[in-house]
Amino acid sequence: MSAITVRNLSDETHRALKARAAAHQRSTEAEVRAILDAAVSSPDRPRLGTLLAAIGQETGADLDISREQIDRGPLDFA
């Protein structure tokens, strides 16, 4: 499992994280993990295939890729 260190966190931010963690009945570390997990798994976050298809459309490239293929994820070349 990976680990990170956050330096120079303001006292105000640290206090707010501790309060938020207490409100959710978990440790400050668990609260930070939950915040980070939510930030990177947002359903509003664009997917790579969607972004690439949009670039292709903007440049006029003729892409023969269906919306279903884009949303499905990585291609299986096996």
C-alpha positions in Angstrom: 0.0 0.0 0.0 1.3 3.5 -0.9 1.9 6.3 1.5 2.2 10.0 1.2 3.4 12.8 3.5 1.7 16.2 3.4 4.0 19.0 4.6 3.2 22.6 5.5 -0.5 21.9 6.3 -1.9 24.9 8.1 -3.0 24.6 11.7 -6.5 25.7 10.6 -6.7 22.9 8.0 -5.4 20.3 10.4 -8.0 21.3 13.0 -10.8 21.2 10.4 -9.7 17.7 9.3 -9.7 16.5 12.9 -13.1 18.0 13.5 -14.5 16.4 10.3 -12.9 13.1 11.2 -14.5 13.2 14.7 -17.9 14.0 13.1 -17.6 10.9 11.0 -16.2 8.8 13.9 -12.9 7.9 12.3 -9.3 8.9 12.6 -7.9 11.9 10.9 -5.8 9.7 8.6 -9.0 7.7 7.6 -10.8 11.0 6.9 -8.0 12.1 4.6 -8.1 8.8 2.8 -11.9 9.2 2.4 -11.5 12.7 1.0 -8.8 11.7 -1.5 -10.8 8.6 -2.6 -13.9 10.7 -3.2 -11.8 13.3 -5.1 -10.4 10.9 -7.6 -13.4 8.7 -8.1 -15.8 11.5 -8.9 -18.4 10.5 -11.5 -17.9 14.0 -13.0 -14.3 13.2 -13.8 -13.9 12.8 -17.5 -12.6 9.5 -18.8 -9.5 9.3 -21.0 -11.4 7.7 -24.0 -14.0 10.4 -23.8 -11.4 13.1 -23.9 -9.5 11.5 -26.8 -12.7 11.2 -28.8 -13.5 14.9 -28.1 -10.1 15.9 -29.4 -10.6 13.8 -32.5 -13.9 15.4 -33.2 -12.5 18.9 -32.7 -9.7 18.2 -35.2 -12.0 16.6 -37.7 -10.4 13.1 -37.4 -12.5 10.3 -38.7 -12.7 8.0 -35.7 -14.6 4.7 -36.0 -15.1 4.3 -32.3 -18.6 3.8 -30.8 -19.7 5.4 -27.6 -20.0 1.9 -26.1 -16.3 1.2 -26.8 -15.3 4.5 -25.2 -17.3 3.9 -22.1 -16.2 0.2 -21.8 -12.6 1.1 -21.0 -9.3 -0.2 -22.1 -9.2 -2.3 -25.3 -8.4 -6.0 -25.1 -5.8 -6.8 -27.7 -5.5 -10.5 -26.7 
